[in-house]
Each structure stands twice: as structure tokens, then as C-alpha cells.
Amino acid sequence: MTLYEEILYEVDDPVATITLNRPEVLNAWTDRMGLEVRHAVAAAQDDPRVIGIVITGAGRGFCAGADMSRLSALSSGTYEVETLADELAASPGDPSSGDDLYLGTHTYLLSVPSPSSPRSTARWRGWPCRSRWPVICGSWPRTRCSSPRSPSAA
């Protein structure tokens, strides 16, 4: 059994791609998906090859929002709490960013270290896509980044 059931995670040096993988329901968000994304972000943050993280969705939609079948079950009283794997426990981000960012359910993404942090700068000095935050959600064409040696970057 794989650790991730609702996402796909891959590293194509130097980019980690996290794909929400429930296309049959437009990648509707679940508690499990949230923990899997958090775990994958932590894995990418700890991987010395990675300087950027792309979060995207499988199929025709990025994410429809909360899984409405779970919300309906909650309001009708038939919701059963899902037992989630302990191995998905992770704490990505930078605690020095403050509790409002680091401890937030989703705001931890804003405390993930910048690709220009000392860990990545030395190795990827020539990488052309240095943004303040290395997490990009949605569809992001890699063609937007131009090589420092290309005419468009001059």
C-alpha cells in the first residue's frame, strides 16, 4: 500500500509536483487529502534537490473545494470520522514565521522557506525562477521561466 491515496507526488529535479488526484469529483478536498498534501510539502522541503513546489490537480479542475458528500454527512449526522495514518504526520514550514502562519491548517504553506534560502541558493545559484515563496498552486506553465542565458532574459 502506498502512503498517498488522494495525491500524487513526484520530484523532477529541481521541482516537486503535488497533484490532487480525485479527478472524478474535481479533486474535492478531504481531511486525508489535506494531510497528504502537508506531508508531501514537508518531504519536498526536506529534499535537497527541490527548490520549488507546484500544486496542481488531475483532470479538468484544480480543486472544487470541500468534498460536499462529507459536508452533507456531517449535517445529517451520518459522518464517520476517518482514521488517518500516523505516518502522514508532518510539520512543514518555518516555526519562526509565527504561530498564525506556521500552525494554521493551510497557512503553513506561507512559511515554507524561500528557494533563495541558504540551503538552496548555493546549489541552484543559476536557477531562473526564484520567487519569494516556492509553492505555486494551480496550473503554472514552466515555460514562463526563461534561462539566464536565453535572449529573453538578457
matplotlib code that plots the C-alpha trace (Angstrom):
import matplotlib.pyplot as plt

x = [0.0, 1.3, 1.3, -0.6, -4.1, -5.5, -2.5, 0.5, 4.0, 7.0, 10.3, 11.6, 14.8, 14.5, 10.7, 8.4, 4.9, 2.0, -1.1, -4.5, -5.7, -9.5, -10.5, -13.9, -15.0, -12.9, -10.3, -12.7, -10.8, -10.9, -9.2, -7.0, -6.0, -5.1, -2.8, -1.2, -0.5, 1.0, 3.2, 4.3, 5.2, 7.3, 9.0, 9.7, 11.0, 13.4, 14.6, 17.9, 17.1, 13.9, 13.8, 10.1, 6.8, 3.9, 0.5, -1.9, -5.0, -5.6, -8.2, -10.2, -10.2, -7.7, -9.9, -13.7, -13.3, -14.6, -16.0, -19.7, -20.6, -18.7, -20.3, -23.8, -23.0, -21.8, -25.1, -27.2, -25.4, -24.1, -20.5, -17.9, -14.5, -11.9, -8.9, -5.9, -2.4, 0.1, 2.8, 1.2, 2.1, 4.3, 5.2, 6.4, 7.3, 9.3, 8.2, 9.9, 7.2, 4.9, 2.0, -0.5, 1.3, 3.2, 0.4, -2.5, -4.4, -3.4, -1.3, 1.8, 2.3, 3.3, 6.0, 7.8, 11.3, 12.1, 14.1, 16.7, 17.3, 20.9, 20.1, 19.1, 21.0, 24.4, 23.3, 20.9, 22.5, 21.7, 18.1, 16.0, 12.7, 13.4, 10.1, 9.6, 7.6, 8.4, 4.8, 2.7, -0.9, -2.9, -1.6, 1.7, 3.4, 7.1, 7.7, 7.3, 10.7, 13.5, 17.1, 19.5, 21.4, 18.4, 17.9, 14.6, 16.4, 19.1]
y = [0.0, 3.4, 6.2, 8.6, 7.7, 11.0, 12.8, 12.0, 13.3, 13.4, 15.2, 16.3, 17.9, 20.8, 20.9, 18.8, 18.4, 17.5, 16.5, 16.4, 13.1, 12.7, 13.8, 12.0, 14.6, 17.6, 16.9, 17.8, 18.3, 15.8, 15.6, 12.9, 14.9, 17.8, 15.6, 14.0, 17.5, 18.6, 15.5, 15.9, 19.6, 18.5, 15.9, 18.4, 21.0, 18.4, 17.2, 19.0, 18.6, 20.7, 24.4, 24.8, 23.1, 23.0, 22.0, 21.1, 19.0, 15.9, 16.1, 19.2, 21.0, 22.1, 21.7, 22.0, 22.9, 20.8, 17.4, 18.1, 14.5, 14.7, 18.0, 16.5, 13.6, 15.9, 17.9, 14.8, 13.2, 10.3, 11.5, 9.0, 10.3, 8.8, 7.2, 8.7, 7.1, 8.3, 8.2, 11.2, 13.4, 16.2, 19.8, 21.7, 25.3, 27.6, 27.9, 31.3, 32.6, 32.8, 30.7, 32.4, 31.1, 28.0, 26.4, 27.3, 24.5, 25.8, 28.9, 26.7, 26.9, 30.6, 29.6, 27.2, 28.5, 30.5, 28.9, 31.6, 30.2, 29.3, 25.6, 26.0, 29.1, 27.5, 24.6, 26.4, 29.8, 29.8, 28.6, 31.4, 31.0, 32.5, 33.7, 34.7, 31.5, 28.2, 27.0, 27.5, 26.4, 25.7, 25.4, 27.0, 26.6, 26.0, 27.8, 31.1, 30.7, 31.6, 30.5, 33.2, 32.5, 33.0, 36.2, 36.9, 37.1, 39.5]
z = [0.0, -0.9, 1.6, -0.6, -1.8, -2.9, -4.3, -6.5, -5.5, -7.8, -8.0, -11.4, -10.2, -9.0, -8.9, -6.7, -8.1, -5.9, -7.9, -6.2, -7.6, -7.3, -10.8, -10.7, -8.1, -9.5, -6.8, -3.9, -0.7, 2.1, 5.5, 4.2, 1.1, 3.4, 5.5, 2.3, 0.9, 4.1, 4.3, 0.6, 1.2, 4.2, 2.0, -0.7, 1.9, 3.3, -0.2, -1.1, -4.8, -4.5, -4.8, -5.9, -5.3, -7.8, -6.5, -9.4, -10.0, -12.1, -14.8, -15.8, -12.4, -9.9, -6.8, -6.4, -2.7, 0.2, -0.5, -0.3, 0.4, 3.6, 4.5, 3.8, 6.0, 8.7, 8.6, 8.6, 11.5, 9.5, 9.2, 10.5, 11.5, 9.2, 10.9, 9.3, 9.1, 11.7, 9.1, 7.5, 10.5, 9.3, 10.2, 7.1, 7.2, 9.4, 13.1, 13.3, 10.9, 13.9, 15.0, 12.8, 9.7, 10.9, 12.8, 10.5, 8.8, 5.4, 6.1, 6.8, 3.0, 3.5, 6.0, 3.7, 3.2, 0.1, -2.7, -2.0, 1.4, 2.1, 1.7, -2.0, -3.1, -3.1, -5.2, -7.5, -8.0, -11.7, -11.5, -13.1, -11.1, -7.7, -6.3, -2.7, -1.9, -3.7, -3.6, -6.8, -6.8, -9.9, -13.4, -13.9, -17.2, -16.7, -20.0, -18.1, -16.7, -19.1, -18.8, -17.7, -20.9, -23.2, -25.2, -23.4, -20.1, -21.2]

ax = plt.figure().add_subplot(projection="3d")
ax.plot(x, y, z, "-o")
ax.set_aspect("equal")
plt.show()
